[in-house]
Amino acid sequence: MNITICGGGNLGHVCAGFLAANDGNVVSLLTTSPQCWQPSIEVADCLGNTFVGSLARVSSEPSEIVANADIVLFCLPGFAIHDRLLDVRPHLSSSTLVGSVISSTGFFFEAKGLLPPTQPLFGFQRVPFIARITSYGRRAELKGYKDALYLAVENCKDKESVRLLMQQWFHVPVHLLAHYYEAALSNSNPLLHTARLYTMWKDWSPSEDSETAPWFYADWTDEASQLLLDMDEEFQAILPALGLRHGCVPPILAYYESEDAASLTRKIRSIPAFQGIAAPMRRDRHGKYAPDFDNRYFTEDFPYGLRFAVKMAERCHIPSPHMHETYRWGMACLAKYGRLPQPFNEETYMARKII
């Protein structure tokens, strides 16, 4: 397959190296920093394996690498999806399969609004693995595999062939979802990350910089677990209101094989792939730590993750006080200390994307 990866972040590195290492795949990369990339990418996984994938081409010009692609795979944050879809749109054929490695940050909503109505689309409910760059444009770490993946496919007569292809690519069972909402709405990062951020820093002020930075998962608290469960309860109530299947997005306790907030805390703290991940903080010139409101946990999971759940709850008239309060706090932090996507008009944005 001729594959074009869009995006040079953590997942872009690992997907490019991992897929290029599979025999028969010709992988090219569309990135804003092509000059920083080596001809091959080395990926070390959590099982001691190393994959080396040779890239056919690395470019910042869609015209150079999209026209011949069988599949275009987006590995991009939510704020970059709209513009990149516009970039690649003129170079897609009617049969090009366009997808996203994660769907909870607006991919389907954007693609359905910007691409032809018959363009084949696909997107994963959760990322295939946890990824981290170790040397930009050269090496990356695959920190954890999933036991199974769940995939939404749109505008494709033979969805089974797409499922089988993705199963071959990622070496795990892949299951088809019944509706793209089942991938586009998520209780994963949009709830997981925001619950932890809120409980860590809901009372933070600029005068409270710290001498140390906590681990994001290894120092997880029961308070974060309880908020996550409260938000998930609200989230689960949205699904039947949309006519979606029971269990199409597994509840948090079921997914993490836990019974209550305390056991959920123990589970999250113990997951090997979560080890060594620091809370999103920055150090000032005096060595003090403060929240990094420009980190993707803020810029991605509030305006392009939790937002969709909150707005769907409003449209379905589902009470969601915990999601609303967490969302309100995060967006206020972005407006005061970080950066909101520009231009950013909430109602215009949502009217364009929620179909």
N, C-alpha and C positions, 0 to 999 in steps of 0.2 A: 504494500500500500504506500502511496505517496501521502505523507502526513505533514501538515503544517501546524506547528505549535505556536500559539500566540501568547507571548508573555515570558519574561525572563526572571520571574521570582522563584521562590522556593519550589513550588509545584512545577513551574516551567522547566527548571533545571532537572528535577528528578524524572518527569515525564519524558523530556527530550532524551536523556541518557538511557533510561529504562526501555523506551520503545525503540530507539535506534539500535539497541543491543539485540533486539529480536530479529532473527533472520528474515529477510524479505521486506522489511520496512525501510523506506527512504524518508528520512525525517529532516525537515527544514525548520528554521526558527525565525519568527517575526518578532523583533525586539527593538526598543528605542536605543539600545546600546550595543550594536553589533560588533563594534571595535573591541569590546571587552571579552569576546568569546574565543575560545580555542576551537580547533576543528573537531575535537572529540570531548565528550563529557564523561567523567568517571562518577559512578554512583555506588556508594558503599551501603549495604543494607544492615538491618539489625540482626541478621543471622550469620554474619561473617562473609557474605558473598559480595563480590565487586563486579559491577557491570560497566563496560566501556562502550559507549555508543558514538559512532562517527556521524557528524551532521553533514548533510548534503550541501546546505547553504544556510548562512546566517545573514539576515538583512533587515533593514528598517523600512524597505519598500515593498508593500503588498503586491505590486505588479510583478515583482521578480519571483515570488515563490507561492502565490496563492492560486494562480491560473491553472497549474497542473496538479493541484492537490485533489486527492480523493476525499480526504477528511481534513477539516480544520478544527483543531481542538483548542478552545480558549482556556488558558490558565491565568486568569486576570482577576484583579480586585473589582468590586462592583462599579466603582467610579470610572473605570477604564473601558467597560464593556460597550457602552453606547458609541463612543467615538471609534473604537476599533472595528465594530460591526460596519459602521459607515465606510471605513477605510477598505475593508475586504469585499464589501458588497459588489462593486463593479467587476470584480475578478472571479466571482463564483459562477460555476455552471449550475444548471437546474438540478443536477444529480449530486452536487457536492454535499456531503454530510457535514453539518456544522454543529459542534457540540461544546459542552463546558464540563470541565473536570469537577465542578461543584455548581449547583443550580440555585442555591438559597440567596444569592446576591443579585438576582434580577435577570439572569441570562434569558430565560424563556420569555419574560415580559418584554424585554428589549428586542429580542430576535423576532418575535411575532409582530412587533410594531414596525421594524425596520427592514426586514428581509421579505422577499416575495412570499405570498401566502402558501405556496406549495413547497418551499425550501425544506428539505429534510433536516430535522433537528434532533439532538439527543442531549441528555444531561444527567449527571449522577446526583443521587440524593445526598451522599456523603463522599468526601474525597477518597480516592483509592488507598492512599497512605499518607502518613505524616512525613513532611519533607522539610529539610533545612539545608541552606547553602553553607558549604564550608570554605569554598574559595570561588568567588564570583566568576562565572563563565568557564570554570574548570572542573570543580568537584562539588558534590552534594551528598547528603546523607538521607537515606530512606529509613526513618526511625521506627516505622511500624506498618504492618499490613493489616487489612481488614479480612475477616473470615468470609465475607460475602459482600457483593455490591448490588445496589438497586438502581435501575436505569429507566428513565422516561424517554420514549421515542415518539416523535411527531412527524406527520406527513411522509410516512414511509410504509409502503405496502408490505414489505418483508421485514417486520420488526425482529423476527427471530434471527435473521442473519446478522443484524446489528448486535443483538445480544451475544451471539456466538463469537463474533469478532472481538467484542470487548472482553469476553471471558478468556479468549486466547491471548489478548494483549496483557491482561493484568493477572493471569494465572490463578484466579479465584472464581467461584461460582457467581454468576451474574443473573439477577432476576428482573423481569420486566415489571414496571409499574403500570397501573391502569390509566393514569392521567398525569399530565405534567405538573399539576398542582402538588402531587405527592412528592415531587422532587423540589419544586420551587419554594414550598413552605417547609421550614425546618425548625426542629427543636434542638439542633446540634449547636454549632458555633453561635448562631444568633441568640440563643438562650444561655448556653454554657458560659461563653466568654462574658456576656453582659452581666450575668448574675454575680460572677466573681469580681468583676470590676466595680460594680455598684457596692457590694458589701465591703470591699477593701477601702474605697475612697469616697463614699457618699458624704462623709463629714470632713473631707480634706479641704485645706485652704493653703494658699501659697506660702504661708508662714510655717508650715508643718513638714518641711523637707526632712528626710530620714537619713540616718547614717548607713543603713543597709537596705537591700532590696529583697523582698520575699520571692520564693519560688511560686510560679503561678499555680501549678497543680500539686506539687509536693507539700505545700503549705495550705492546701485547700481547707476550708472551714465548714463546720456544720451550718453556720449561718448562710454561707453560699449555697450549700446543698438544699437547705429549706426553701430559699428563694427560687432556686432552679426548679424544684418540685412544684412550688406554687405557680410559677409561670407556665410550667408544662401542663398543669391541670387546666389552665385557661386556654392554652394552645390546643389541647386535645378536644376541647369543646367546639372549636372552630371547624374541625374536619367533617363531622356529620352534617353541620349546617351548610357545608359546601357540597354535600352529596358524595363525599369521599368514603372509601372503604374503612371499616373499623380496623385499626392496627396498621394502616398503610404507612404511618410514621410511628414507630414503636415508642411507647411512653418511656421516659427517662429511666424509671426503676427497672423496667423490663430490659432495656438496652444494656444497662450497666449491671444487670443481675443483682439488684439490691432490694432491700425491703423497706428502708426508711432513710431519713436524712443522715443518720450516723453511719449506717452501713455504706451509703453512697459516698460519703466522705472518705471512708477507708478504701473503697474501690478506686476512686479517682486518684488518691494519693499513691496507690500501688501500681498503677498501669505503667509498664516499662517504657512505652513510647512517650509518656508524658514527663519522664525524668529529665532534669537539666534544662527545663524551659522556664526562664525567668519572667517575672511580672514585667509588663511594658513600662519601663522607667528610664529616665535619662539622668546623667550626672552633671552637676554644674562645675564650675572651675574650682570650687572648694571641696569637691568630692561628695557633696550631698545628693541624695536621690529624690526625684519628684516624678509623679506620673507623666508618662509621655503621651499626651493627648493627640499626637500626630501618628501614633502607632496604628497599624491596621486593625488591632482589636477594637479601637475606637472608630476609626474612619470607615471601616468595613461593616462591623457587626451591629452598629446602631443605625446609620442611615440606609444601609443596603442589606440588612438581615432582619433584625428585630422589627424594623419599620413595617415590613410586609405583613408580619403576624399581627401587629397592632392595628394596622389599617383594615385587614380582613376581619378582625374582631369587631371593629366599629361598623363595617358594612353588614356584618351578620348579626349585629346587635347582641354580641356576646360580651358580658362583663369581663373586663381584664385589668383590674386595678394594679396588679403586680407588674404586668408587662408595661402598662402605661407609665407607671411611676419610674421604672427602670429606664424606659425609653426617654421620658422627659428629662431625667437627670443626665443621661449620656449626651443627648442633643444639646443641652444647656452647657455642658462641659466643652463640647466641640465649638460651640458658638463663642464661648468666653476665652478658652485657653488653647484651642486647637484650630482646625480648619474644616469648614463645611465645603462640600462640592460646590463649585460655582459654574453657572448660576444655579441657585437652589431654591425653587419655590415648591413647597410641599404639595399643595393641591394639584398644581400643574403636573408635577412629577408623577404623582400617584394616578391621576386621571389618564396619563399616557400609558402607564404600564399595567395596571390591574384591568384585566379583560373580563 
